[in-house]
């Protein structure tokens, strides 16, 4: 009799677990976004008279999973082209890392807002530059970054939304030939700070 009761109890627990699984999955909230925009990088420790970086295009992908109702964690990946003044060719920067979103409790509904911050690494490639009678070879490097900023979204049809982010990036620990002072023609300065505005589409579930 006791064994029969134990079997029935085990069966009920198994059925309860199966029935509860869809409910648990429905509780999982996540978002994914694709955005494009413009970014301005600020170079420090530039050679005397060296040009600063200009405004260039940027694209990024982000994704997050909700840990708590107002806290989401995830990852980001992106690329931007940083044009240079003078006769220097543009630089390509690819970056990625982890980040967190702190959702604002207000407003709620179709319009949402959040703060974000993260940590990642950037790879940079300074393209080769052709000068009269000479070709300056390209150079590479990398550095760590701390991205942060604020964002907002508008859900026009659940789960589809328009989104925008105003983001800043602080860079440190630069290394590689692209940042060697001994080669000022390909070392325009250290990428210490950047600011960008991106807009795009988001899937928010």
N, C-alpha and C positions, 0 to 999 in steps of 0.2 A: 504493500500500500504506500509506504513511504517513497519507494523507488518510482512508483507511478506518479505521485505528486511531484517529485523532483523533475521527472521527464516533462510533465505538463508545464511546470514553471519555466524550464529551459526553453520550451517551445514558445511560450508566451513572450519571453524576453527577446527571443530571436525575431518574432513577428513585430514586436514593438520597435526593435532597432531598424528593421526594414522600412516600417511606416514612418519612422522619425527621420530617416535619411533625406528624403526629398524636402522635408521641412527645414532641416539644418542647412541644406544647400541653398534653399530660398533665402536664408538669413545672411548668406555671404554677399557682401557688397564689394564691387570693384569698378574701376574705370580705366579706360585707355584712350589716349588722345594723340592726334597727329597735327602738328602746327608748323607754320612758316612765318617768317617776318624779317626784321632787320636788326643788326647788332653793331654797336660801336665799341671797339676795344681801345683802352688807354694804355700806352706803352710808357714805362718809366726807365730811367737810366739809359736814355737814348744817346747815341753819339752826338757830339756837338753839331747842331744844325740838322740832325737827322729828322726825317719826317715822322709824323704820328700816323697811326692807322686810321682809315676812313670808315664810312658806313658800308656794311656788306650784308648779303643775304644769309639767312640762317634757317635751318629746318631741325625739328626735334620730335622724338617719340617719347611718350611717358605712359606708365601704367602703375596702378596702385591697388592694394587690397585693404579693406577696412579692418583695423584691429579693434577699434572702439567706434561708437557712433560718430565721433568728430575727429578721429585720428586715422589716417591712412598711410601706409608705407609701400614703397615700390622702387622702381628703377627708371632711369632716363638714358637716352642715347641721342646724340645730335651731331650736326656738322655746320660749320660756317666758313665763309670765305672772307678774309680780312684784306681789303685792298690797301696798298701802300702808296704814299706820295712819291714824287720824284720819278726816277726811272726804275724803281724797285718793283719786281713782280709781286702779285698777291700771295698771301699765305693761306694754306688750308689747315683748319683745325677740326679735329674729330674728338668728341668727348663722350663720357658716360660714367655712370655711378649709381649710387643709391640716394633716395630722397624720401622725405616725409611731408605730408600735407596735414595742416591743422585747419579743419573746416570751421567756418564761422557759424554760430548758432542762428545768426540773422544776416540777411534775409533767408527764408526757407521757401520751398515750393519750386517754381520754375527757375528762379534766380538763386545762384549759390556763389559764395566767395570763400577764399582760403588764403593762408600763408603757407609757404613751402621753404624748405632748406634741405641741403644734402651734402654729400661729399663724393668727389670723383677724381678722375685723371683726364688730362687733355694731351693729345698727340698733335704736334704741329709740324708742318712741312712748308718751308719757304721755297717757292718755286725758283728755278734758275732764271737769271736775268741776262738778256743779250745786250751788250754794249758795243759800240763801234770797235771792231778789232778784238773783241774779247767776249767770253761767255763765262758768267759767274755761276758756278754750279749751285744746285739747290742744297738745302741743309735741313736737318730734322731735329726734333727735340721733344721734350714732354715736361709737364708740371702738374702739380696737384691743384684742385680747385674746390671752393665752397660756393655752390650756387644758392641763391635765396631770392625771395620776392613775393609777389602776391598775384592772385589770379581770380577770375570770375567766369561763370558759365550761365548760359540760358538754355533751358530744355524746351525746344520747340515741338518735339514729339517724342515722348518717352520710348526708348532710352537715349534718343539722339539729342545732342546739344551743341551749341556754338560755344567756343571758349576763347579766352585771351589771357595772357600772362605778361606781366612786366617783371623781368628778371635781371638780377645782377650776378656777377661772378667775381670772386676774389681769388687770384692765383698766387702760388708760392712754390718754393723749391724747384726752380727752373733748372733744366739741364739739357745737354745736347749741343751739337754744333750750331744750331740756329740761334743760340744765346751766348756764344763765345765772343767776348769783347775783342779778341784778336782778329775777328773777321767782321768788321763793322758793315761791310757791304751786304752781308746776309744776316747780321745781328742788329735789327732795328731797335731793340729794347725788350724789356721783360713785360709779359702780359700780366700786369698786376690787377687790372680791373676791367670789367666790361658791363655794358648795359644793353638790353635788347627788349623788343616788343614783338610778341608772336600771337597769331590768331589761328584758329583751326576748328576741327570737329572733334567731339568727344562722345564716346559710348559710355554711359553711366548706368550701371546696373546695381 
